Amino acid sequence: PLGKGGLKTVADPNVPSTKPGELGSFKGGLKALPEAIAAQLGDRLKLNWHLTRLDRTERETYIAVFSTPDGQQEVEARTVVLTTPAYVTAELLEPLQPEISSALQALTYPTVASVVLAYPVSDVKGKLVGFGNLIPRGQGIRTLGTIWTSSLFAGRAPAGWQTLTSYIGGATDSEIGNLDSEQIVEQVHRDLSKILLKPDAAQPKVLALKLWKRAIPQYNLGHLDRLQQVDRGLKSLPGLYLCSNYFGGVALGDCVRRGFERAPEVGEYLQQQSDSRSI
Ligand SMILES: Cc1cc2nc3c(=O)[nH]c(=O)nc-3n(C[C@H](O)[C@H](O)[C@H](O)COP(=O)(O)OP(=O)(O)OC[C@H]3O[C@@H](n4cnc5c(N)ncnc54)[C@H](O)[C@@H]3O)c2cc1C
């Protein structure tokens, strides 16, 4: 199919087809995606380069100032695509375009912890077949929901073990950010014991815990007006593009789709600039 902007996206025949709404991942986990992109980019990829300032020049270019492990570096470019979260982009664009900055500052990112625990299957009440469970607020259970990771994806647990990825926190529970890792694991274990586990289930193996202080942007009332304000502001900054999860969906698939949509827009802009310079 032709994506927006005319870019042809051809499905890789090695990738299994999925039904709409069906979850998917990579055999070795999600890190496969950034690793594959890094391999394609080679030494064009710069890691630990922190963008600290963006200036516009009279030559209609941008100067991006980075703090890097080798000291400050400046890059001049005709186009810049900012994929940073809204609160970072707001700060960077404050001097250039306060209208965009104020719209982005209004976006909230609640705190969420992602907790990956493993239990012997003998501690689980029944065989878990399916995606997972969401827990409505008001049930007296703090955990938001659990993905039955090893039921969903192959190779996520050795035989005899069940891996469960739970999420806790969110817009109605900012207090989660004040707990330490042990308290968060204890809370999730207590909640799982009320739903999925046998009452005498042993303490889990903790495979991973990540507290996302500012996790996912909320599309609150007024979000579309804010995005329109951003679009208006961008008109005065030709060559600058924003491509982040506060536009049109937070799911990873949406982020990838947006990348495919933005790339040809940037290409067309550069082409137009080259054409007008050669006249
Ligand atoms: C807990 C959690 C669970 C999720 N679960 C799912 C799920 O099951 N399925 C799904 O589809 N999606 C899920 N999502 C959503 C999805 O992961 C995100 O929306 C997506 O990864 C966002 O991608 P992004 O590139 O827009 O932003 P990010 O991945 O946040 O990337 C922004 C990057 O900008 C960098 N950065 C920040 N400031 C600077 C600076 N000044 N200079 C240079 N770089 C900077 C950051 O280091 C970061 O690497 C989940 C998200 C969270 C937090």
PDBQT file of the ligand as one rigid body, heavy atoms in Angstrom, charges set to zero:
ROOT
HETATM    1  C1  LIG A 301       5.131   1.829  30.506  1.00  0.00    +0.000 C 
HETATM    2  C2  LIG A 301       4.780   1.896  29.043  1.00  0.00    +0.000 A 
HETATM    3  C3  LIG A 301       4.143   0.819  28.438  1.00  0.00    +0.000 A 
HETATM    4  C4  LIG A 301       3.818   0.871  27.081  1.00  0.00    +0.000 A 
HETATM    5  N1  LIG A 301       3.221  -0.223  26.504  1.00  0.00    +0.000 NA
HETATM    6  C5  LIG A 301       2.999  -0.212  25.163  1.00  0.00    +0.000 A 
HETATM    7  C6  LIG A 301       2.483  -1.376  24.508  1.00  0.00    +0.000 A 
HETATM    8  O1  LIG A 301       2.257  -2.420  25.142  1.00  0.00    +0.000 OA
HETATM    9  N2  LIG A 301       2.261  -1.316  23.176  1.00  0.00    +0.000 N 
HETATM   10  C7  LIG A 301       2.522  -0.185  22.444  1.00  0.00    +0.000 A 
HETATM   11  O2  LIG A 301       2.323  -0.200  21.234  1.00  0.00    +0.000 OA
HETATM   12  N3  LIG A 301       3.013   0.923  23.029  1.00  0.00    +0.000 NA
HETATM   13  C8  LIG A 301       3.248   0.944  24.367  1.00  0.00    +0.000 A 
HETATM   14  N4  LIG A 301       3.748   2.062  24.987  1.00  0.00    +0.000 N 
HETATM   15  C9  LIG A 301       3.859   3.305  24.184  1.00  0.00    +0.000 C 
HETATM   16  C10 LIG A 301       5.091   3.369  23.326  1.00  0.00    +0.000 C 
HETATM   17  O3  LIG A 301       6.127   2.613  23.906  1.00  0.00    +0.000 OA
HETATM   18  C11 LIG A 301       5.544   4.843  23.220  1.00  0.00    +0.000 C 
HETATM   19  O4  LIG A 301       4.464   5.684  22.827  1.00  0.00    +0.000 OA
HETATM   20  C12 LIG A 301       6.657   4.974  22.188  1.00  0.00    +0.000 C 
HETATM   21  O5  LIG A 301       7.741   4.138  22.505  1.00  0.00    +0.000 OA
HETATM   22  C13 LIG A 301       7.110   6.420  22.136  1.00  0.00    +0.000 C 
HETATM   23  O6  LIG A 301       8.097   6.574  21.165  1.00  0.00    +0.000 OA
HETATM   24  P1  LIG A 301       8.719   7.987  20.888  1.00  0.00    +0.000 P 
HETATM   25  O7  LIG A 301       9.874   7.734  19.975  1.00  0.00    +0.000 OA
HETATM   26  O8  LIG A 301       7.668   8.983  20.485  1.00  0.00    +0.000 OA
HETATM   27  O9  LIG A 301       9.231   8.508  22.327  1.00  0.00    +0.000 OA
HETATM   28  P2  LIG A 301      10.346   7.932  23.292  1.00  0.00    +0.000 P 
HETATM   29  O10 LIG A 301      10.505   6.461  23.120  1.00  0.00    +0.000 OA
HETATM   30  O11 LIG A 301      10.016   8.493  24.638  1.00  0.00    +0.000 OA
HETATM   31  O12 LIG A 301      11.682   8.597  22.737  1.00  0.00    +0.000 OA
HETATM   32  C14 LIG A 301      12.046   9.910  23.004  1.00  0.00    +0.000 C 
HETATM   33  C15 LIG A 301      13.563   9.949  23.022  1.00  0.00    +0.000 C 
HETATM   34  O13 LIG A 301      14.002  11.298  23.122  1.00  0.00    +0.000 OA
HETATM   35  C16 LIG A 301      15.197  11.267  23.884  1.00  0.00    +0.000 C 
HETATM   36  N5  LIG A 301      15.455  12.648  24.368  1.00  0.00    +0.000 N 
HETATM   37  C17 LIG A 301      14.793  13.339  25.325  1.00  0.00    +0.000 A 
HETATM   38  N6  LIG A 301      15.338  14.563  25.469  1.00  0.00    +0.000 NA
HETATM   39  C18 LIG A 301      16.363  14.650  24.584  1.00  0.00    +0.000 A 
HETATM   40  C19 LIG A 301      17.295  15.688  24.236  1.00  0.00    +0.000 A 
HETATM   41  N7  LIG A 301      17.261  16.898  24.807  1.00  0.00    +0.000 N 
HETATM   42  N8  LIG A 301      18.228  15.426  23.280  1.00  0.00    +0.000 NA
HETATM   43  C20 LIG A 301      18.261  14.224  22.641  1.00  0.00    +0.000 A 
HETATM   44  N9  LIG A 301      17.383  13.217  22.917  1.00  0.00    +0.000 NA
HETATM   45  C21 LIG A 301      16.450  13.427  23.870  1.00  0.00    +0.000 A 
HETATM   46  C22 LIG A 301      14.911  10.287  24.989  1.00  0.00    +0.000 C 
HETATM   47  O14 LIG A 301      16.119   9.829  25.567  1.00  0.00    +0.000 OA
HETATM   48  C23 LIG A 301      14.175   9.199  24.216  1.00  0.00    +0.000 C 
HETATM   49  O15 LIG A 301      15.068   8.239  23.710  1.00  0.00    +0.000 OA
HETATM   50  C24 LIG A 301       4.108   2.032  26.327  1.00  0.00    +0.000 A 
HETATM   51  C25 LIG A 301       4.779   3.117  26.940  1.00  0.00    +0.000 A 
HETATM   52  C26 LIG A 301       5.111   3.055  28.281  1.00  0.00    +0.000 A 
HETATM   53  C27 LIG A 301       5.847   4.215  28.918  1.00  0.00    +0.000 C 
ENDROOT
TORSDOF 0
